[in-house]
Amino acid sequence: MMEPTFADVLDARRTTAKYLKPTPFFRSIPLSSRVGFDAYIKCENLQPIGAFKVRGGINLISKLSENERRRGVITASTGNHGSSIAYASALFGVKATIGAPVGSNPYKMQTIKSLGATIELHGKDFDEARLWVEKEAREKGYRYIHSANEPLLIAGVGTLYLEIIEDLPDVDVILVPVGGGSGASGACIVAKAINPSIKVIGVQSEGAPAVYESWRSGKMIETEKIDTFADGLATRVPFELTMRIMRRLMDNMILVSEQDLKSAIRVLLETTHQVAEGAGAAATAGAIKMRHELEGKKVALVISGGNLTSDMLREIVLSRET
């Protein structure tokens, strides 16, 4: 697979700009005061599907051939990626099937359903659902859309980092959540093309560390289980294209605990009045963990998604540490 380039990101913006407005990006004074560095928030939770992935979905679906559109598309997702493909497919009149694990976030599943896509629940986690989807694509001839090994997806989500650097050219550090790695790869491509001194730091959950372990070791390491409420971070298997990009361009990657993620959700709610899901709070959780290293720097934090169920939000707010 060819890696997407900065030129591909620029081309993706020409496409996505027809359908999406830039999301808010601002310095949060309360958050900056709390953490000791200049904290800038990128609100991808305010996208039409509540997550950044819609950028990649629109870019990819818009560029399908007529034959691919007639065949229909299929993909595996725990929610936000599936919503992005469903949204873009509805936009361009393409039939979409989304394979998701049993017990997936009901809010995300309802969004996919309301966009007209077919939902199929298979397996206990993302990777089991992905295996079912790959088999279904082979048997029925759908255009299979991988959640990470798709240059057009990576270029599409890279547009959000283009917006960040245009709004804050002297940004020092960008922290990004890492699940399959499409967003982190997009951040690396854009930041290193514009200003190689910008540090890109990925943040993954301790309960789903496959990409972190693979990035550190230089080998593709799969884990046997996942133990995180952050479904956007919940993958047991690293992916070839995104790992190749992150190994070459990412400056650092760290792990955060479940409690770190929940605390970051509360902090974002209190200081920025934004609701973040688990993956959406990962960048902030990582920044809080690294706050002494980031002191005095301009730091961009991406709220990659805000699709948190009301029950989960209630549990997190009520479980505040005393």
C-alpha positions in Angstrom: 0.0 0.0 0.0 1.2 3.4 -0.9 1.4 5.9 2.0 -0.7 9.0 1.7 1.2 12.2 1.2 0.7 15.8 2.3 -0.5 16.5 -1.2 -3.2 13.8 -0.7 -4.3 15.6 2.5 -4.6 18.9 0.5 -6.6 17.1 -2.1 -8.8 15.6 0.6 -9.5 19.0 2.0 -10.8 20.2 -1.4 -13.2 17.3 -1.2 -14.3 17.5 2.5 -14.6 21.3 2.5 -17.7 20.9 0.2 -19.5 19.0 3.0 -17.9 19.9 6.3 -17.0 23.2 8.1 -13.8 23.5 10.2 -14.5 22.5 13.8 -13.9 24.9 16.7 -10.3 25.2 17.9 -9.6 27.4 20.9 -7.3 27.9 23.9 -9.0 26.8 27.0 -8.1 29.2 29.8 -9.5 27.0 32.6 -7.8 23.9 31.3 -4.5 25.7 30.7 -4.5 27.0 34.2 -5.2 23.5 35.6 -2.5 21.7 33.6 0.3 24.3 33.4 0.7 24.6 29.7 -1.3 26.3 26.9 -4.0 23.8 26.1 -5.8 24.2 22.8 -8.9 22.1 22.1 -10.0 20.8 18.7 -13.7 19.9 18.9 -14.2 17.0 16.5 -17.0 15.9 18.8 -19.0 18.6 17.0 -18.9 16.9 13.6 -22.2 15.7 12.2 -21.6 12.1 13.5 -19.9 13.3 16.7 -16.4 12.2 15.6 -13.4 13.0 13.4 -13.7 9.9 11.2 -16.4 11.5 9.0 -13.6 13.3 7.2 -12.1 10.1 6.1 -15.4 8.5 5.2 -16.3 11.4 2.9 -13.0 11.5 1.2 -12.9 7.7 0.5 -16.6 7.2 -0.6 -16.4 10.3 -2.8 -13.6 8.7 -4.8 -15.1 5.2 -5.3 -15.5 4.0 -8.9 -18.9 3.5 -10.4 -18.4 -0.3 -10.1 -17.5 0.0 -6.4 -20.6 2.1 -5.7 -22.9 -0.4 -7.4 -21.3 -3.3 -5.4 -21.8 -1.5 -2.1 -19.4 -1.2 0.7 -18.8 -3.1 3.9 -16.6 -2.3 6.9 -16.0 -3.3 10.6 -16.4 -0.8 13.3 -17.1 -0.3 17.0 -19.1 2.8 16.1 -17.5 6.0 14.8 -15.8 4.6 11.7 -19.0 2.8 10.8 -20.9 6.1 11.3 -18.5 7.8 9.0 -18.9 5.3 6.2 -22.7 5.3 6.7 -22.8 9.1 6.6 -20.7 9.3 3.5 -22.5 6.4 1.8 -25.8 8.2 2.4 -24.3 11.4 0.9 -23.2 9.6 -2.3 -26.0 7.1 -2.6 -24.0 3.9 -1.8 -25.3 0.9 0.0 -23.3 0.3 3.2 -23.1 -2.7 5.6 -21.4 -2.2 9.0 -20.2 -5.2 11.0 -19.9 -4.4 14.7 -19.2 -6.5 17.8 -22.0 -7.6 20.0 -22.6 -5.1 22.8 -21.5 -2.1 20.8 -22.3 1.4 21.9 -26.1 1.7 21.3 -25.9 5.4 20.6 -23.4 4.8 17.8 -25.4 1.9 16.4 -28.5 4.1 16.3 -26.6 6.8 14.4 -25.5 4.2 11.8 -29.0 2.8 11.5 -30.6 6.3 11.1 -28.2 6.9 8.2 -29.6 4.0 6.3 -26.8 1.5 6.7 -27.3 -2.2 7.5 -25.8 -3.3 10.9 -24.6 -6.8 11.5 -23.5 -7.7 15.0 -20.8 -10.4 15.2 -18.1 -11.3 17.7 -17.0 -10.2 21.1 -14.8 -7.3 19.9 -13.7 -5.2 16.9 -11.2 -7.8 15.5 -13.8 -10.6 15.6 -16.3 -8.4 13.8 -13.5 -7.5 11.3 -12.9 -11.1 10.4 -16.6 -11.7 9.7 -16.7 -8.5 7.5 -13.7 -9.7 5.5 -15.3 -13.1 4.9 -18.6 -11.4 3.9 -16.8 -9.1 1.5 -15.1 -12.0 -0.2 -18.3 -14.0 -0.5 -20.7 -11.2 -1.7 -18.4 -8.9 -3.6 -18.7 -5.8 -1.5 -16.0 -3.2 -1.6 -14.2 -3.8 1.7 -13.2 -0.7 3.6 -10.4 -1.4 6.1 -10.6 0.9 9.2 -6.9 1.8 8.9 -5.2 0.4 5.8 -6.9 2.9 3.5 -4.8 5.8 2.3 -7.9 7.9 1.5 -9.2 7.5 5.0 -5.9 8.7 6.5 -5.7 11.6 4.1 -9.2 12.6 5.0 -8.7 12.6 8.7 -5.4 14.4 8.2 -7.4 17.5 7.3 -8.2 18.2 10.9 -4.5 18.6 11.7 -4.1 20.9 8.8 -6.8 23.1 10.4 -4.9 23.0 13.7 -1.6 24.1 12.3 -3.3 26.8 10.2 -4.9 28.2 13.3 -1.9 27.7 15.5 1.3 27.8 13.3 3.6 27.8 16.4 2.1 24.7 18.0 4.7 22.8 19.9 3.0 19.4 20.5 0.0 17.6 19.1 -1.5 14.7 21.2 -3.7 12.3 19.4 -5.7 9.2 20.4 -4.5 5.9 18.9 -6.9 3.0 18.1 -6.1 1.7 14.6 -3.9 4.7 14.0 -5.5 6.5 11.1 -5.9 9.8 13.0 -2.4 9.6 14.4 -1.0 8.8 11.0 -2.7 11.8 9.5 -1.3 14.0 12.2 2.2 12.8 11.6 2.0 13.3 7.8 0.7 16.8 8.1 2.8 18.0 11.0 6.1 16.7 9.7 5.5 18.1 6.2 4.7 21.6 7.5 7.2 21.8 10.4 9.2 18.8 11.5 9.9 20.3 14.9 6.2 19.8 15.9 6.1 16.8 18.2 3.3 14.3 17.6 2.5 12.0 20.6 0.0 9.1 20.4 -2.0 8.0 23.4 -3.4 4.5 23.8 -5.2 2.7 26.6 -3.4 0.4 28.9 -6.3 -2.1 28.3 -5.7 -2.2 24.6 -1.9 -1.7 24.0 -1.3 -3.6 20.8 -0.3 -0.6 18.8 1.8 0.8 21.6 3.7 -2.5 22.0 4.2 -2.8 18.3 5.4 0.8 17.9 7.9 0.3 20.7 9.2 -3.1 19.7 9.3 -2.6 15.9 7.3 -5.9 15.6 3.6 -6.5 14.9 2.3 -7.6 18.3 -1.3 -8.8 18.8 -2.9 -9.1 22.2 -5.4 -11.7 23.3 -7.9 -9.5 25.0 -9.1 -5.9 25.4 -10.0 -4.3 28.7 -11.1 -0.7 28.1 -14.4 1.1 28.0 -13.0 3.4 25.3 -14.3 1.5 22.2 -12.5 3.9 19.9 -9.1 2.6 21.3 -10.2 -1.1 21.5 -8.2 -3.1 19.0 -6.1 -6.2 19.6 -4.3 -6.1 16.3 -2.0 -3.4 14.8 -2.4 -2.6 11.1 0.4 -2.5 8.4 -0.1 0.9 6.8 -0.7 3.0 9.9 2.1 1.2 11.8 4.6 2.0 9.0 3.7 5.7 9.1 3.7 6.0 12.9 7.1 4.1 13.3 8.7 6.5 10.8 7.1 9.8 11.9 5.6 9.7 15.4 7.8 11.2 18.2 6.4 9.3 21.2 3.5 7.1 22.3 2.2 6.6 25.8 -0.4 4.6 27.7 -3.1 5.9 30.0 -5.2 4.0 32.5 -9.0 3.7 32.5 -9.0 6.1 35.5 -6.9 8.5 33.5 -9.5 8.5 30.7 -12.4 8.9 33.1 -10.7 11.8 34.9 -9.9 13.5 31.6 -13.6 13.3 30.6 -14.5 15.0 33.8 -11.8 17.6 33.4 -12.9 18.4 29.8 -16.5 18.7 30.9 -15.6 21.1 33.7 -13.1 23.3 31.9 -14.3 23.3 28.3 -17.9 22.2 28.6 -17.4 19.6 26.0 -18.5 15.9 26.2 -15.7 13.5 25.2 -16.1 9.7 24.8 -13.2 7.5 26.1 -11.1 7.8 23.0 -12.0 11.5 22.7 -10.5 12.2 26.1 -7.3 10.2 25.4 -5.3 13.1 24.2 -6.2 15.1 27.3 -5.5 12.2 29.6 -2.1 11.8 28.0 -1.3 15.5 28.3 -2.3 15.5 32.0 0.0 12.5 32.5 2.8 14.4 30.7 2.0 17.9 32.1 5.4 18.5 33.6 7.2 17.7 30.3 4.7 20.0 28.5 5.0 23.0 30.9 5.3 26.3 29.0 4.4 24.7 25.6 1.5 25.2 23.2 -0.3 21.9 23.1 -3.1 20.9 20.8 -5.5 18.3 22.2 -8.0 16.6 19.9 -11.4 15.6 21.2 -11.8 13.0 18.6 -15.3 12.0 19.5 -18.2 12.7 21.9 -20.4 9.7 21.5 -20.6 8.8 25.2 -23.8 7.2 26.4 -25.8 9.0 29.1 -25.3 6.0 31.4 -21.6 6.0 31.0 -21.4 9.8 31.5 -23.4 9.5 34.6 -21.2 6.8 36.0 -18.1 8.7 35.2 -19.3 12.0 36.8 -20.6 10.2 39.9 -17.4 8.2 40.3 -15.2 11.3 40.9 -12.3 10.5 43.1 -12.5 12.0 46.6 
